[in-house]
Amino acid sequence: MTKTSDASSQLAPVHTETALQRRDWIAGLEKGLALLECFGEEHARMSVTQVGQLAGLARTAARRYLLTLVHLGYVATDGKLYWLTPRVLRLSQAYLSSSRLARIAQPYLQRLAQGVGEGVYLSVMEGDNIVYIARQGSSSDAGRLQQIGYMLGTLVPAHVTAAGMIFLAFRQEVSIEQWLERTDLKTLTIHSITDKTIMRQRLLDVRLQGWAVSEQQIELQYRGIAVPVRDARGNVVAALSITLHMGKENAEQAVQRVLGVLTDTAASMRNLI
């Protein structure tokens, strides 16, 4: 991949990292949050031993953390297995309700969805995944908004979405190579890209053209088209995307129909970020 040095190649960091003195570090908080993150679709209900193994904790320590979380209401138990409670959703809801970016974007998403008659989404990067933080459905896709991959707060592997391709493409070259090295490009549909050479070229194409198209990578018969949303310094802080049923349109026709309004909307948001 070619290197670029202008603002168009910058990607805003997901986390703001600052130096932390050892005396200010609360290891218990870190371990407690790490324990919560162990739960998921594949580990919905677990024993103390299982939680300890996933969190890298001794069984006795894992038990103490779990019992504390049970007391706080974030975890429930039947005495043998443990699972998350709906109280955990307060954490994600707090982010969604306090996110300035999500609040700014919503009116733009509403106008965009009305204009193109498609579902539109705003996402940010979290590690190697994207997270949808705002969305606006159209009358045609209202029933799809609750499907996996389109719920607010859901983590989706970046490489299977057009929005994720935006974030990956605008990383520094060394970061892209590191991602390719550590990532297993799993087959999610019969059209999934699993060849890393092809993926590398796709990311280069996205970087050069400034927008991304993803077809049937996560859901059959649907394509996504995405553009970067930048702040005043040119950093990519989010991705604005549209999900379309492939229908009778080919990719070129779909891009011609929605890319202009997508780009204009992203440019308008930049003035407010």
Phi, psi and omega in degrees: 000143180280150180264142175233152185241357181277177185296336184293344181262001184276143177234122181296139179295146179290320181243145174267110184262132176231156179296136182236123178290147181303323182292342181265353184278127178253096185297326181296322178295316179301313183291323179295318178292321179298324179294317178300323182287349178290333181282145180184192183302320182274347180225064184284320179230127186221156174276170178302316181299316180296317179298316180300318180296317181290324183272352181073035182240152172295154184302318181296320179292317179301320180297317180296317179296316181297316180295325176295317179292327174296316179298323181280347177095005181271343181226146175239161181208154173253013181099343180237311180249158180234148178208161181285153175252166178301342180302332179301330181297339178300327181293313180289323180294326178298321178293312184298322182281338182258352182290117179295322181298316180296320180293318180296321188287330191304313178299325179291320178295322179298313180294322181294315180297320179293323183289322184257348180068030181226164176284134181237150188218150171240131183226157174233168182265138174225100185066237178258015180241162170253156178232127176280124182248349176204151180204159173213120181271162172254170180298334183281336183239019183304324182286347183266349188297334182268001180289154181301138182097348181236010178270140178301134180089352181285134175275128180232132178308130188301322190287351181261006180231153177295321179298316179295325178298327177299309181298316181296317185296328183265012169285164174292154185304317182295324179293322178296316180295322177295321178296315179299321182293321185266351187260133174265111182282087186287155177276114177256328174221175180291349180258003184301137175276115180245353179272120185290333176294318178294318180297318179300318180292322178299318180294323177297317179299317180297317181298318183287321184271339175087008177208166186224148173233135177229125184241122172055032179275330181238338181210129182295143176071015176232144175235152176241145176232131186221152175227156178282148170250123186248156173270185185296339180268358179093002179285141175282113183251345181198173175231134177255125187223157176236135176253128185231143169287135187294324173044231182261359179273140168269175185299318181297318179294319180295316179298316180298327183284323189243343187298318182301312181289328174298311181297317180296320180295316178297321179294322179294323180291331183300326182291346184251350183276000000 
